[in-house]
Amino acid sequence: MPVSLEVLLMRCSRVSVIVLLLGSFLLIAPAAQACNIRSSTVRSGENLGQLFGHWGVGRSDAFVWGRKVSRRMRLSTLHPGDRVEGCLKHTRHGLRLRGVRIVHAHHRGVINVDWPGAWRRQLARSRQAHLDDVKWKSAVPAVIPSGQPKLLSFMVAHSLTVDLEDHHVKPLMADAIRDWLHHDSHLSQPLPAGTLVQALFIQPAGIALPVLVRILVYDAGQEHTLYRFIDTHGRMLIVDTHGEAMLPMLVRPAVSFSRISSGWGWRIHPILHRPEFHKGIDYAAPMGTPVKAVADGWVRYYGWHGNYGRMVELQHAPGFDSRYGHLLRYARGLHDGEFVHAGQVIGYVGSTGLSTGPHLYLELWLNDHRVDPIRAHVIQPVQLHGAELKRFEQVRSHVRRLLDAEASIADKTKAASD
């Protein structure tokens, strides 16, 4: 059937409008996601809070970001001449920070705190390190990886954790080393800038990043040595020379394919309409989405628990528990005292208890205090015995042989040059 010219023009005009709207959206969307970059040089006597205030950031937001920065570096190391950059966005609550970057003038070191793009690179490095760990464990059954050793010495610049991460040590392991050394009463707390650290890495064939196998800290004329050790269960431990170990526990995601509808911190309660400090994380997810254990543990309680509705509580280690609230139902066969593995389904997302819609409420408890599930890191003490202690002694002997070989090569090189 022939179409009139008028109808064709009307159809073309509709298509043109749609194309224009799509083009406008594509042009506006990136601009909406972008942030305004502010940069200031620290002046004598100026602190971060004052600097953020000059940018128009509110006192509460400035306080929160000061705390975030302090987790990455000692604020006392911020000196006049250092440059502070901020990623700011206009919201209905005013001007808010979305990222901070600090560039130190005297050594050009850079500290990124939630800086756009930096977290993606860090996540990529963490994923690569995890893949390398899996590859090494499956391909090299020995107690220590084989490969090219590399002995590295450096001085603590900001904090030991930051410096280790700069040398490709995974954040979980860097935190474990820091916490272990923190309990050493013979060490200065925190380690002062200029403390000498010696790290032994091994570069296994076919793996992108080197593996840290030993770290030695010199303080007040004493040596403090820690080793990386993989036990027969495939767990990574940080062990001292006496066989006393720390087990860093990785907290896994509790729900797949969800978003955070309410995070850790102050908020207005959606039902009670009053300010409260939200001591957990709300994960919005469809009704019936499987809920998984964040770590290995035992079922401590399951049942109705007031505002939590249907809840499961797991104990993972002494002083380390997790709670899962507002569940629709529990996993079939779940019972008190049952051992569950990390990632095992323990229930399903619901909206029971004091809830406005389907979501999971996740709490983590450390030593009777609730902590932010996203930022929490858990270190469990372990004592090596029997066969594991013998395997660890093999690691120490292997490391000593590597160090002796490195020293011999260094002596021959020096003699040849003389």
N, C-alpha and C positions, 0 to 999 in steps of 0.2 A: 504494500500500500504506500503510495507516495507521501512524503512528509513535506508540509508547507514550509516556506522560508521563514515564516514568523516563529514556528515551533523550533526550527533549528537554531535560530538566534537566541530563543529563550533557554534552550539546553546549553548552548555555548556560554551564555552569561552565568548560568549556575555553576558550570565547571570552572569558569574563571574565578568566581567568588571562592569556591572551595580551595583552588590552588593558592589564591592570595592568602586565605586564612591559614592554610598549612604552612606557607612560607613565612608568614608573620610569627606563627608559633615557634618554628624552628629558629628564627632569629632572636625571639625574645627568651626562649627557654635557656640557652646558654648564659644569657646575660643575667637571668634570674638566679642561676646557680653560682655565678661568679661572686667573688667577694672583693671588697675594697681593701687594698693593701696600704697600711700605714707603716712608716719607718721613722724611728727616732734614735738619736744617739744619747746614751746614758750620760748625764752630767754629774758632777761631784755632789754627793749627798742625796741623790735621787734614787728611789727604789721603784720596784715594778708597779706597785699600787698607784703611786703618784703618776708614773708614766702612762698607765692605762687610763687614769683619770683625765690626763691632758687630751686623750683621744676621744673622750666622751663616754667611756665605758662606765657603767654603774658600779657602786662599791661592792655589791654582792657578787657580780660577775667577775670583777677584778680579784676578789678574794679567792673565788673558785679557781681561777686560772693561775693565781700565785701558788696555790697548793699543787696544781698540776705540774707547774714548772719545777717546783721544789722536789718532786719525785724524780726528775731527770738530772738535776744539778743542785749543788749547794748555792743558795741565793747569795751567800757571802762572796762567791767567786765572780759576781757581776761587778765590773769595774767601770769607771768613767772611760768613755771612748768605745765601749761595746755597743753594737747596734741591735736594737730590738725591733722586729717586724711583726705586725699583726694582721690577720685576715679577719675583717669585720663585715658584718651583715646587718642591714636594717630589718628589724622584726616589729611586730605589733607591740612588743614589750620594750622597744628601744633598740639602741645599738648593742650588739652582742658579738663577743669574740668567737671565732670558729677555729683559730689556730694561732700559734705563736712560734716564731723562729728567732733564735738568739745567735748572733755572730760575734765571737770574742775577738777583740782587736789584736791582742798580743800574740795569739797563736793561730788565728783564723779558724778555730774550731766552731762547728755549727751544731746547735741543739734544736731539733724539731719536736714540737709538742702538738700533736694532732694537725700538723701542717698539711693542707690539701695536696695529695699526691705522695707525700712522704710516707703516710701509713700504707699506701698501696705497695710502695717499694719494700717497706719493712715486712709486710705480709708475704710478698713474693719471696723475700730472703728466708723467712721462717718456713714457708712451704717447701722451699728447696732444701733447707737444712733437714726438715722432717723426712723428705724423700731420701736424702742421703743417708739418714739414720737407718731407715727401713732397708735400704739397699745394702748398707754395710752389715746389718745384723743378719740378713738373709744370705749374703755372699761370703762373709768372713766369719766362720764360727769360732775363730781363735779368741782368747781373752783380751787381745789387744790388736788393733788393725795393723796390717802390714802396709808399708808405703814409705815415702820420703819424709824423714823427721825434719822439723824446723824449730829451732830454739829462738824465742823472741823475748827481748827484755824491753820494758817500758816503765815510765814513771806515771803514777796516778795523776791525772790532770784535773778532772771534775769529780768523778766518783768511780769506784772500781767497776760497778755495774755498767755504766756508760762506756768506759774504756774497753771492757771485755766485749760488749756488743759491737763497738767500732772495729774489733778484730774478728768479727763473724762468729762470736760465741752466741748461742741461742739465748733469748731473754730468760727462759725458764731456768737454764743452767746458770746463767750469770746471777740471777736472783738467789739460787740455791747456794752458790759460792759465797755471795755477800752475807746471807743469813748464817751460814756455818761459821764464817770468820767473826760475825757479830757476837757469837756466843763464846769466843776465845777470850778469856779474861786477860791474857798476856798481850793482846793487841790493842793499839790505840783505836778508839771508837769516836767518830768514823775514821777510816784511814786518811791521814792528812795528804794533801797534794805533795808530790815529790817522793812518795813511798815507792820503793823499787819492787817491781813484779817481774818474775821470769815465768814464761809459759812455754810448754813443750807441745807442739802440734805435730800431727802426722797427716800427710796428704796421701790418702789411698788412691789407687789407680781407678779412673772412671768416675770419681766423685768430685763435685764442683768445689766444695768448701773443705778446708782442713779440719781435722778432728782434734779437739783439745784433750790431752791425756793426763797432763799434770800441770799444776800451777803452784808456784812458790812465792811467798810474800816475805820480804825482809823488813823487819820493824824492830827498832831499839836493839839492834845487834843480834836478833834471834830470827830463825827461819821457821816459817809455818807452811807446811806442804799439804796439798790436797790432790787426790787422784780421781779421774773419771773411771767408773767401773760398771760394766754390764753384767748383771748376775744371770743365773741360769734361767730365770723367768723372762729375760729380755728387758728388765728394768734398768734404767740409768741411775746410778748412785754416785754421790760425792763422798769420798772416803778419806779419812786422815790416816796417818802412819800406824795408828793403833787398831785399825779395823772398825772404828766407829763411823757410821755413815748417815747421810741424809738422803731421803728419797723425795725428789720433787714430783708432786702429783699434778698431772695435767687435768684441768677441769674442762670436760667436754660439753658441747652444746646439748641442752635438754630437749629442744624441739627443732625439727627441721622445717625449712620453708616458712618462717614466721617473721614478724617485725616486732620491734620493741614499742609497745604502746605507752609505757610509763617506766622511766628508768630510775636509777638510784638517786635519791636526793629530795629536796623540798618540792612540794607540789600542793595543789588544792585537791582534796579528796573528791572524786567524781560523784560520790553518793552523799557523804556527810557535809560536803561543801565547806570544809575548813582546812587551814594549813596543817600539813603533817610532813614529817620526814619519812619518805618511802624507803624502807629498809629491805628492798628486794627489787626484782625485775619482773614486769608484766610482759609476757610474750603473746601478742594477739595471733591467734591461729584458728582455723576452722574447727568446728565441733567434731570431736572424735579423733583429732590428730594424735598420733602416738607420742607419749612422753617417755624420755629415756633417762637412765641414771647418769649423772655427770661423772661418776668415778666408781670403781669397785667398792662394795660395801655390803652391809647387812641391813635388812628391814627392821627398823627400830619400832615403828608404829605405822599403822594404816587404819583409817576410819574417819568419822566425822569429827572436825575440830573447830567449832565455833565459826568465826568469820572466814576461815580457810575453806569451809565446806569439806568435801571429801579430800583428804590429804594423805600423802605418803612421806614418812621421814626415814632417811637412811643415815647410818653411821659408817663413815669411811675409814676413820682412824680415831684414836683418842683425841677428843677435842675438835673433831672435824665432822660436821653433819650437814645434810641438805634437806630442804622441805619443798614439796611440790603441792600447791594448793589449787582449789576450785576444779578438781577433777570430775569428769563425767562418770567414770568407773575405773576400777583397778584392773591390772593385767590378770588374766585367768591363772588361778593357782597361787597368787601372791599370798604369803603368810608371814607372820612375825618370825624373826630370826633367820629368814631365808637369805642366802648370799646371792647377790646380783652382780653382774659384770658391768663395766662401763659401757654405755650404749645400749644396754638391755631395756626393753620396754617394760615399764612398771605401771602405766596407766594411760588415760586418754584425756585430752583437753575437754573441759566442760565449763560450766558457769555456776557452780554450786557455791553456797555461802554468800558473803557480801561481795557481789559481782555485778557488773553492768552488761557483760557479754562474754562470749567464749574466749578464754585466754588461760595461760599458765602463769601462776605466781610462783617464782623461784626464789628461795632464800638459801644463803650459805652461812653457816655458823662456825666460827673459829674461836675456841676457848671461851664459849658462852657469850660471844658477841657476834652480831650479824655484820657481814662484810659485803662489799660490792661484788656480785658474782662475776662481773666482766673483768675486773681488775685484780681479783684475788689470786694469790699464788700460795700453795700449801706445801710445806716441807715436813716430812714425817721422819723422826729419828729411827734408825735401824742399826742393830749390832750384828756384824758378820760372825758366823760360827762355822766350825767343821769344814766341809768341803768348799763352801763359799770363801772362807777365810784363806784356805790354801790357794784357791784360784786368784784371790787378790794378791797374795804374796808372789805369785807368778807374774802378775802385772808389774809389781814393784821391781822385781828382778829384771824384767824385760826393759823397763824404763831406765834402770841404772846402766844396763848394757848400752842402750841407745845414747845416753848422756856421755858414757865413757868413750864411745866411738866418735861422737861429735867433738869431744875434747881432744882426742888423738889427732883427728883431722886438722883441728885448729892449730895444734902444736906443730905438726908437720908443715902446714902452710906458713906459719910464722918463721920456722927454721929455714925454709926454702927462701923466703924473702930476705932474711938476714944474710 
